[in-house]
């Protein structure tokens, strides 16, 4: 049997795919589309982990002088003979990523940018022997390679200077690729030096991108479309393609066909429907797409073990702070809209196409909330349910994985809010421990009234139960001195929550169910019946527990009912 190609987890260099025999989802059609429809400066905004950096490296590899043409053999672009003859390996290329330009303060971030630029300059060290450069050019290039920026203006001018010396040497205009351009701005906003970083990035970009006769064209990528007046002031023929644009949509993310082909190649076609539920649902332009990072990572796990459960890979590659931000500042209206989203419904919003981080700190509540919704959309936490009409977007949560991010953040926010009210929370914990079911019911209802619920709509019943299960689990685990186990983690087939208080030899069995259409009594009875019939208390008895409190909890929207009984061993 022929050995299968490796899956390219974290591979960002295009040449590695052929050299090291990685599976490649062919996106080289992007090159043709870019050549045919580009502007002088082209900005592509997409969420993280959607292949931006790999596409940028593909462009660098294709256009850069010295490229081995065989790297593109058998790929879509190789069928474009005229394009390959004219462009493949024919241009000097400057390519930098700003993903690591950050720091605790502005000076550190400034120095990091200097390192990134000097590293790129060192790639062109051969120009020091060029007969086309003056001694002044070579001396300035040497300083740039060494990272010597006597004054900030030298850093501002650095990329433009590189285009000048490259043009002098090759007598061919230069292609500039700038990846993750908005990362320094995001980090600067978080650390408190946003305005200084805006000025630095604007100065750097303005010189290299504006009225530069040595520039052939530039491609820029990022997650957000930062307002033109703050970064891209004065640029002409500036083309922006966001996730709302139809053109280029298929080149960032995987299509249904591409996912099916990958699964078929690895003999995993039976996993398609689950992959679709968990990782599909992003609607860019008129194309439905999967997150590539998720598909590749999950395919790799399934390749090793066909029974591997679906996992949240995209979620674990970022802090997801934006979801926490919108919860922290949520009005009652916003809470209601989040409830609709996690219940599978859509919310309608007019979004801001161009953003500035200062909007997040606006004193105007409407501006701040609009900003947050706009960022959630741009960064992939929400997507369009169809085509926007009159500027109004119908927003939905794209898939099962992203739904889980909201649920986890809601539970974290809920736990923090409730536990901070020490008196009520202690009362709740003591009521659970002593079997005071009426107080448990009353307090849990009070807590839920202050939180976000799942509406009785499109979300599957098991997912609704998991939502309330998670909220209750977080509250009980916060106690600290108890042993609290969840069946989702133990894998031993126990009830939803099993709690032990070793010092008092007391335990609790808690079964949480969703009461469809508010059928509390029947649902509570079913929960208690399950506790008894499935022998959920046996594990506690084997641990030496003498008093077992059994709770059957039925939840519906923001209310619950509890059935209770006690067993003495």
PLY file of the C-alpha trace (Angstrom):
ply
format ascii 1.0
element vertex 569
property float x
property float y
property float z
element edge 568
property int vertex1
property int vertex2
end_header
0.00 0.00 0.00
1.32 3.43 -0.97
2.27 5.57 2.00
-0.11 8.48 2.57
1.07 12.07 2.59
1.58 13.77 5.95
-1.00 16.29 7.10
0.44 19.85 7.13
-0.22 20.89 10.71
1.37 24.30 11.23
3.21 24.24 7.86
3.47 27.81 6.51
6.21 27.45 3.88
4.90 26.47 0.48
8.11 24.72 -0.62
7.78 22.26 2.28
4.68 20.63 0.79
6.52 19.08 -2.14
9.87 18.64 -0.44
8.46 16.82 2.62
5.42 15.22 0.94
2.59 17.01 2.73
-1.04 16.92 1.62
-1.84 20.19 -0.15
-5.27 21.64 -0.84
-4.62 23.44 -4.11
-5.19 27.19 -3.73
-2.87 28.27 -6.54
-5.85 29.63 -8.49
-5.47 32.57 -6.12
-2.37 33.60 -8.10
-4.34 33.84 -11.36
-7.17 35.80 -9.75
-4.73 38.20 -8.12
-2.88 38.88 -11.38
-6.15 39.43 -13.26
-7.97 41.60 -10.72
-5.40 43.18 -8.42
-4.95 46.81 -7.50
-1.63 48.40 -6.65
-2.34 47.64 -2.97
-4.57 44.69 -2.06
-5.88 43.98 1.46
-7.42 40.60 2.33
-9.09 40.24 5.73
-9.97 36.80 7.09
-10.22 35.20 10.55
-7.16 33.56 12.05
-6.25 30.04 10.92
-7.85 30.41 7.48
-4.66 30.04 5.45
-3.59 33.68 5.08
0.07 33.10 5.90
0.37 30.02 3.69
-1.20 31.89 0.78
1.24 34.74 1.28
4.18 32.36 1.25
2.74 30.74 -1.87
2.73 34.16 -3.57
6.31 34.81 -2.46
7.41 31.41 -3.76
5.66 31.87 -7.10
6.83 35.37 -7.96
10.30 35.49 -6.40
13.40 35.42 -8.58
15.17 32.10 -8.23
12.06 29.98 -7.59
12.22 26.40 -8.83
9.28 26.13 -11.30
8.78 22.43 -10.54
7.31 23.38 -7.15
4.11 24.20 -9.02
4.01 21.14 -11.29
0.61 19.47 -11.27
-1.10 22.38 -9.49
-3.90 24.48 -10.95
-1.68 27.45 -11.80
0.64 25.25 -13.89
-2.14 25.06 -16.48
-1.87 28.83 -16.99
1.11 28.74 -19.36
1.17 32.45 -20.21
0.99 33.47 -16.54
3.78 31.08 -15.57
6.03 32.23 -18.40
5.56 35.88 -17.50
5.45 35.81 -13.70
6.86 32.57 -12.24
10.24 33.36 -10.67
10.47 36.78 -12.34
10.16 39.43 -9.57
12.03 40.61 -6.48
9.78 40.09 -3.45
9.82 41.66 0.01
7.85 39.51 2.44
7.42 40.20 6.15
4.99 39.07 8.85
4.05 41.39 11.71
2.59 38.60 13.87
5.43 38.86 16.40
5.56 42.67 16.58
4.42 43.23 20.14
5.77 44.08 23.54
4.94 45.20 27.06
5.59 48.78 25.94
5.98 50.76 22.73
9.79 50.67 22.69
9.81 46.87 22.86
7.30 46.61 20.01
9.30 49.18 18.01
12.46 47.12 18.50
10.60 43.93 17.46
9.54 45.61 14.22
13.15 46.62 13.63
14.25 42.99 14.06
11.62 41.78 11.58
12.71 44.34 8.97
16.44 43.69 9.45
15.89 39.92 9.09
14.19 40.51 5.74
16.97 42.89 4.68
19.56 40.17 5.36
17.89 38.01 2.71
19.20 40.51 0.19
22.78 40.55 1.42
23.98 39.68 -2.08
23.13 43.22 -3.16
26.21 44.43 -1.27
28.21 43.14 -4.27
25.92 44.73 -6.86
27.46 47.05 -9.44
24.14 48.90 -9.64
24.22 50.19 -6.06
26.23 53.17 -4.84
28.49 52.99 -1.82
25.92 55.04 0.05
23.24 52.46 -0.83
25.45 49.62 0.38
26.35 51.38 3.63
22.67 52.09 4.33
21.74 48.49 3.47
24.42 47.19 5.83
22.98 49.27 8.68
19.51 48.02 7.85
20.75 44.42 7.89
22.36 45.02 11.28
19.17 46.57 12.67
20.72 49.99 13.21
18.01 52.65 13.20
19.66 55.82 14.45
16.38 57.68 14.17
12.76 56.45 13.81
12.66 57.85 10.27
15.13 55.16 9.18
12.69 52.46 10.26
9.79 54.32 8.65
11.76 54.40 5.40
13.17 50.86 5.61
10.78 48.98 3.32
10.72 51.73 0.73
14.52 51.74 0.74
14.55 47.97 0.14
12.29 48.45 -2.90
14.71 51.10 -4.21
17.84 48.95 -3.99
16.06 45.88 -5.34
14.80 47.88 -8.31
18.26 49.32 -8.93
19.82 45.86 -8.95
17.20 43.93 -10.95
15.63 46.80 -12.88
12.30 45.10 -12.19
9.54 46.56 -9.94
9.17 44.94 -6.53
6.27 42.96 -5.02
5.65 43.65 -1.30
3.83 41.14 0.94
2.79 42.23 4.44
1.20 39.50 6.57
-0.80 39.94 9.82
-0.62 43.73 9.58
-3.17 44.34 12.36
-1.54 42.21 15.08
0.74 45.04 16.34
-2.31 47.32 16.62
-4.29 44.75 18.60
-1.40 44.14 20.99
-0.76 47.88 21.32
-4.38 48.53 22.25
-4.22 45.86 24.94
-0.97 47.28 26.38
-1.86 50.97 26.18
0.33 52.38 23.39
-2.15 52.21 20.51
-1.68 55.73 19.13
2.10 55.40 18.95
1.77 52.09 17.09
-0.78 53.56 14.66
1.69 56.30 13.79
4.55 53.80 13.36
2.60 51.43 11.08
1.08 54.31 9.11
4.53 55.84 8.53
6.03 52.51 7.45
3.15 51.67 5.09
2.76 55.16 3.68
6.33 55.35 2.48
6.48 51.94 0.84
2.92 51.82 -0.56
2.15 55.41 -1.53
3.57 56.92 -4.75
6.43 54.41 -4.88
7.65 54.01 -8.46
9.66 50.95 -7.46
6.57 49.06 -6.33
4.83 46.64 -8.72
2.03 45.74 -6.30
1.47 44.87 -2.65
-0.65 42.30 -0.83
-1.59 42.80 2.82
-3.44 40.36 5.11
-5.02 40.64 8.54
-8.11 39.78 10.56
-9.62 43.28 10.69
-10.09 46.04 8.18
-8.56 48.94 10.06
-10.02 52.32 9.09
-8.27 53.78 6.06
-7.75 57.15 7.68
-5.75 55.63 10.51
-3.39 53.39 8.52
-3.80 53.65 4.75
-4.24 57.39 4.34
-3.83 58.65 0.79
-3.47 55.32 -0.98
-4.91 55.22 -4.48
-6.14 52.07 -6.25
-6.46 50.43 -2.83
-8.56 47.25 -3.10
-10.05 45.58 -0.05
-11.53 42.08 0.00
-13.23 41.21 3.25
-15.26 38.14 4.21
-18.32 39.86 2.71
-16.82 40.05 -0.79
-17.56 37.41 -3.42
-14.26 37.48 -5.28
-11.39 35.44 -3.83
-13.77 33.85 -1.27
-12.83 30.23 -2.04
-9.10 30.76 -1.52
-9.21 31.21 2.25
-10.76 28.16 3.90
-11.77 24.72 2.59
-14.86 24.03 0.49
-17.17 21.01 0.82
-15.46 19.40 -2.17
-11.98 19.91 -0.74
-12.95 18.41 2.64
-14.61 15.42 0.98
-11.50 14.81 -1.13
-9.21 14.98 1.89
-11.34 12.56 3.91
-11.61 10.19 0.96
-7.83 10.25 0.48
-7.33 9.13 4.10
-10.27 6.70 4.07
-12.28 8.82 6.51
-15.28 9.72 4.38
-17.68 8.48 7.11
-16.62 11.46 9.25
-17.85 14.06 6.74
-21.18 14.92 8.42
-19.53 15.40 11.81
-16.79 17.54 10.30
-19.47 19.64 8.63
-21.39 20.15 11.88
-18.28 21.12 13.83
-16.13 23.11 11.39
-18.25 24.29 8.43
-20.74 27.17 8.37
-18.51 30.17 7.59
-20.13 32.17 4.79
-17.61 34.31 2.91
-19.09 36.19 -0.03
-21.27 33.54 -1.67
-19.16 30.56 -0.56
-19.60 28.25 2.45
-16.28 27.27 3.99
-14.61 25.20 6.69
-11.80 26.38 8.96
-8.68 24.67 7.51
-6.92 24.45 10.87
-9.81 22.42 12.30
-10.15 20.09 9.35
-6.45 19.28 9.14
-6.03 18.71 12.89
-9.16 16.60 13.23
-8.33 14.59 10.11
-4.93 13.85 11.63
-6.55 12.57 14.84
-9.05 10.44 12.92
-6.26 9.04 10.77
-4.58 7.72 13.92
-7.81 6.67 15.69
-11.03 6.45 13.71
-13.06 6.75 16.90
-11.47 10.07 17.94
-14.12 12.57 19.11
-14.49 15.94 17.43
-12.36 18.57 19.16
-12.21 22.36 19.28
-8.90 23.07 17.52
-9.53 26.66 16.35
-10.73 27.61 19.83
-7.50 26.50 21.44
-5.32 28.61 19.15
-6.43 31.96 20.66
-7.57 33.53 23.92
-11.07 34.29 22.60
-11.08 37.49 24.68
-13.53 39.25 22.35
-16.38 36.97 23.45
-15.55 37.75 27.07
-15.51 41.48 26.26
-19.01 41.46 24.80
-20.34 39.53 27.80
-18.64 41.87 30.26
-20.37 44.90 28.74
-23.64 43.22 27.76
-26.85 45.16 28.14
-30.14 43.30 28.60
-30.75 43.68 24.87
-27.34 42.21 24.08
-27.97 39.30 26.46
-31.22 38.56 24.68
-29.44 38.59 21.34
-26.73 36.23 22.59
-29.46 33.91 23.85
-30.94 33.92 20.35
-27.55 33.13 18.80
-26.69 30.19 21.04
-30.20 28.85 20.42
-29.51 28.71 16.69
-31.34 31.87 15.69
-30.04 34.88 13.76
-29.70 38.48 14.92
-29.75 41.45 12.57
-27.02 44.07 12.84
-25.64 47.00 10.90
-21.87 46.53 11.15
-18.89 48.85 10.86
-16.90 47.90 7.74
-13.80 49.85 8.85
-12.72 49.64 12.46
-10.55 51.53 14.89
-9.64 50.10 18.26
-10.55 53.37 19.92
-14.21 52.56 19.24
-13.96 49.79 21.83
-13.37 52.38 24.55
-16.02 54.80 23.30
-18.26 56.39 25.91
-21.14 55.93 23.48
-22.69 52.57 24.34
-24.15 52.11 20.85
-20.76 52.71 19.21
-19.04 50.31 21.59
-21.60 47.54 21.06
-21.57 48.00 17.27
-17.79 47.72 17.34
-17.94 44.47 19.33
-20.49 42.88 17.00
-18.40 43.98 14.01
-15.26 42.39 15.43
-17.10 39.16 16.27
-18.14 39.00 12.62
-14.74 39.89 11.16
-12.86 37.42 13.36
-15.12 34.42 12.66
-17.17 34.18 15.84
-20.24 35.07 13.79
-21.02 34.70 10.11
-23.63 35.81 7.59
-26.79 33.75 7.18
-27.14 34.68 3.54
-26.43 37.91 1.72
-26.64 41.23 3.65
-29.53 43.45 2.56
-29.30 47.24 2.71
-26.24 46.96 4.90
-28.01 44.74 7.46
-26.30 41.43 8.29
-28.22 38.41 9.57
-25.64 36.98 11.93
-25.43 33.41 13.21
-22.90 31.25 15.06
-21.20 29.26 12.28
-20.79 25.81 13.80
-20.64 23.49 16.80
-17.09 24.46 17.74
-17.77 28.19 17.91
-21.02 27.55 19.80
-18.89 25.79 22.41
-16.69 28.90 22.74
-19.73 31.02 23.56
-21.02 28.46 26.04
-17.68 28.20 27.83
-17.31 31.98 28.01
-20.86 32.37 29.24
-20.26 29.77 31.96
-16.99 31.45 32.95
-18.69 34.85 33.11
-21.66 33.35 35.00
-19.41 31.63 37.54
-17.37 34.78 38.17
-20.49 36.88 38.60
-22.26 34.47 40.95
-19.26 33.41 43.05
-18.39 37.07 43.65
-21.64 37.31 45.63
-20.05 35.27 48.43
-23.04 35.10 50.77
-25.53 33.79 48.21
-23.06 31.40 46.65
-22.03 29.92 50.05
-25.70 29.52 50.90
-26.24 27.66 47.62
-23.29 25.30 48.24
-24.40 24.55 51.78
-27.94 23.88 50.58
-26.63 21.38 48.02
-24.49 19.65 50.65
-27.28 19.35 53.22
-30.05 18.37 50.84
-32.06 21.57 51.22
-33.68 21.15 47.81
-36.07 24.10 48.06
-33.20 26.51 48.70
-31.13 24.92 45.90
-34.03 25.42 43.49
-34.73 28.98 44.60
-31.09 30.10 44.44
-30.33 28.40 41.13
-33.38 30.11 39.65
-32.11 33.44 40.99
-28.71 32.82 39.45
-30.14 31.87 36.06
-32.34 34.97 36.02
-29.13 37.02 35.97
-27.48 34.97 33.23
-28.06 33.87 29.65
-30.23 30.91 28.73
-30.84 28.69 25.73
-34.16 29.24 24.04
-36.36 26.33 23.07
-35.48 26.50 19.38
-33.03 24.83 17.01
-30.28 23.55 19.30
-30.32 19.81 19.93
-31.64 18.63 23.29
-28.33 17.13 24.42
-26.57 20.43 23.73
-29.15 22.32 25.79
-28.61 19.93 28.70
-24.84 20.34 28.43
-25.24 24.12 28.68
-27.01 24.01 32.06
-24.89 21.09 33.21
-21.79 23.23 32.62
-23.20 26.21 34.52
-23.99 24.08 37.57
-20.69 22.25 37.39
-18.76 25.53 37.43
-20.56 26.77 40.53
-19.92 23.57 42.47
-16.29 23.21 41.44
-15.60 26.74 42.65
-16.07 25.48 46.23
-12.60 23.99 46.07
-12.61 21.45 48.93
-15.14 19.10 47.36
-14.48 16.33 44.86
-16.69 17.18 41.89
-16.67 14.89 38.83
-18.48 15.16 35.53
-19.40 12.26 33.32
-18.04 14.22 30.35
-14.61 13.96 31.94
-14.60 10.67 33.85
-15.79 8.52 30.99
-17.10 5.99 33.57
-20.75 6.35 32.72
-21.68 8.15 35.92
-24.41 10.72 36.22
-23.98 14.30 35.06
-22.39 15.43 38.33
-21.08 13.34 41.22
-20.01 15.28 44.30
-18.20 14.08 47.43
-17.58 15.92 50.71
-15.05 13.54 52.31
-14.94 15.04 55.81
-18.68 14.61 56.38
-18.92 11.43 54.23
-21.65 13.14 52.25
-22.22 12.86 48.52
-24.57 14.17 45.85
-25.82 12.72 42.60
-27.12 15.37 40.19
-28.84 14.61 36.89
-29.56 17.65 34.70
-32.14 17.49 31.90
-33.72 20.01 29.55
-37.48 20.31 30.04
-38.86 20.58 26.50
-41.74 23.11 26.37
-41.53 23.59 30.16
-42.52 20.04 31.08
-40.81 20.20 34.47
-42.60 17.46 36.40
-42.19 14.76 33.75
-38.55 15.73 33.19
-37.70 15.70 36.91
-39.33 12.30 37.26
-37.31 10.97 34.32
-34.07 12.28 35.88
-34.80 10.64 39.24
-35.78 7.40 37.55
-32.47 7.38 35.68
-30.54 7.90 38.91
-32.25 4.91 40.52
-32.42 2.53 37.56
-28.81 3.04 36.49
-27.41 2.68 39.99
-25.62 6.02 40.02
-25.15 5.95 43.79
-23.07 2.76 43.79
-19.83 4.61 43.13
-20.40 6.85 46.15
-21.19 3.87 48.39
-17.96 2.19 47.33
-16.12 5.36 48.35
-17.48 5.10 51.89
-20.11 7.83 51.56
-22.86 7.47 54.21
-25.40 10.13 53.13
-26.31 10.55 49.46
-28.45 13.46 48.22
-30.07 12.81 44.84
-31.19 15.73 42.66
-33.12 15.54 39.43
-32.94 19.02 37.88
-35.13 20.07 34.95
-34.12 23.34 33.20
-36.07 25.38 30.69
-34.89 28.82 29.54
-34.09 30.69 32.79
-35.99 28.46 35.19
-35.57 25.11 36.87
-37.48 22.63 39.01
-35.82 20.10 41.30
-36.88 16.67 42.55
-34.99 15.33 45.53
-34.54 12.29 47.71
-31.92 11.16 50.25
-30.35 7.74 50.80
-28.53 6.72 53.99
-26.02 3.92 53.67
0 1
1 2
2 3
3 4
4 5
5 6
6 7
7 8
8 9
9 10
10 11
11 12
12 13
13 14
14 15
15 16
16 17
17 18
18 19
19 20
20 21
21 22
22 23
23 24
24 25
25 26
26 27
27 28
28 29
29 30
30 31
31 32
32 33
33 34
34 35
35 36
36 37
37 38
38 39
39 40
40 41
41 42
42 43
43 44
44 45
45 46
46 47
47 48
48 49
49 50
50 51
51 52
52 53
53 54
54 55
55 56
56 57
57 58
58 59
59 60
60 61
61 62
62 63
63 64
64 65
65 66
66 67
67 68
68 69
69 70
70 71
71 72
72 73
73 74
74 75
75 76
76 77
77 78
78 79
79 80
80 81
81 82
82 83
83 84
84 85
85 86
86 87
87 88
88 89
89 90
90 91
91 92
92 93
93 94
94 95
95 96
96 97
97 98
98 99
99 100
100 101
101 102
102 103
103 104
104 105
105 106
106 107
107 108
108 109
109 110
110 111
111 112
112 113
113 114
114 115
115 116
116 117
117 118
118 119
119 120
120 121
121 122
122 123
123 124
124 125
125 126
126 127
127 128
128 129
129 130
130 131
131 132
132 133
133 134
134 135
135 136
136 137
137 138
138 139
139 140
140 141
141 142
142 143
143 144
144 145
145 146
146 147
147 148
148 149
149 150
150 151
151 152
152 153
153 154
154 155
155 156
156 157
157 158
158 159
159 160
160 161
161 162
162 163
163 164
164 165
165 166
166 167
167 168
168 169
169 170
170 171
171 172
172 173
173 174
174 175
175 176
176 177
177 178
178 179
179 180
180 181
181 182
182 183
183 184
184 185
185 186
186 187
187 188
188 189
189 190
190 191
191 192
192 193
193 194
194 195
195 196
196 197
197 198
198 199
199 200
200 201
201 202
202 203
203 204
204 205
205 206
206 207
207 208
208 209
209 210
210 211
211 212
212 213
213 214
214 215
215 216
216 217
217 218
218 219
219 220
220 221
221 222
222 223
223 224
224 225
225 226
226 227
227 228
228 229
229 230
230 231
231 232
232 233
233 234
234 235
235 236
236 237
237 238
238 239
239 240
240 241
241 242
242 243
243 244
244 245
245 246
246 247
247 248
248 249
249 250
250 251
251 252
252 253
253 254
254 255
255 256
256 257
257 258
258 259
259 260
260 261
261 262
262 263
263 264
264 265
265 266
266 267
267 268
268 269
269 270
270 271
271 272
272 273
273 274
274 275
275 276
276 277
277 278
278 279
279 280
280 281
281 282
282 283
283 284
284 285
285 286
286 287
287 288
288 289
289 290
290 291
291 292
292 293
293 294
294 295
295 296
296 297
297 298
298 299
299 300
300 301
301 302
302 303
303 304
304 305
305 306
306 307
307 308
308 309
309 310
310 311
311 312
312 313
313 314
314 315
315 316
316 317
317 318
318 319
319 320
320 321
321 322
322 323
323 324
324 325
325 326
326 327
327 328
328 329
329 330
330 331
331 332
332 333
333 334
334 335
335 336
336 337
337 338
338 339
339 340
340 341
341 342
342 343
343 344
344 345
345 346
346 347
347 348
348 349
349 350
350 351
351 352
352 353
353 354
354 355
355 356
356 357
357 358
358 359
359 360
360 361
361 362
362 363
363 364
364 365
365 366
366 367
367 368
368 369
369 370
370 371
371 372
372 373
373 374
374 375
375 376
376 377
377 378
378 379
379 380
380 381
381 382
382 383
383 384
384 385
385 386
386 387
387 388
388 389
389 390
390 391
391 392
392 393
393 394
394 395
395 396
396 397
397 398
398 399
399 400
400 401
401 402
402 403
403 404
404 405
405 406
406 407
407 408
408 409
409 410
410 411
411 412
412 413
413 414
414 415
415 416
416 417
417 418
418 419
419 420
420 421
421 422
422 423
423 424
424 425
425 426
426 427
427 428
428 429
429 430
430 431
431 432
432 433
433 434
434 435
435 436
436 437
437 438
438 439
439 440
440 441
441 442
442 443
443 444
444 445
445 446
446 447
447 448
448 449
449 450
450 451
451 452
452 453
453 454
454 455
455 456
456 457
457 458
458 459
459 460
460 461
461 462
462 463
463 464
464 465
465 466
466 467
467 468
468 469
469 470
470 471
471 472
472 473
473 474
474 475
475 476
476 477
477 478
478 479
479 480
480 481
481 482
482 483
483 484
484 485
485 486
486 487
487 488
488 489
489 490
490 491
491 492
492 493
493 494
494 495
495 496
496 497
497 498
498 499
499 500
500 501
501 502
502 503
503 504
504 505
505 506
506 507
507 508
508 509
509 510
510 511
511 512
512 513
513 514
514 515
515 516
516 517
517 518
518 519
519 520
520 521
521 522
522 523
523 524
524 525
525 526
526 527
527 528
528 529
529 530
530 531
531 532
532 533
533 534
534 535
535 536
536 537
537 538
538 539
539 540
540 541
541 542
542 543
543 544
544 545
545 546
546 547
547 548
548 549
549 550
550 551
551 552
552 553
553 554
554 555
555 556
556 557
557 558
558 559
559 560
560 561
561 562
562 563
563 564
564 565
565 566
566 567
567 568
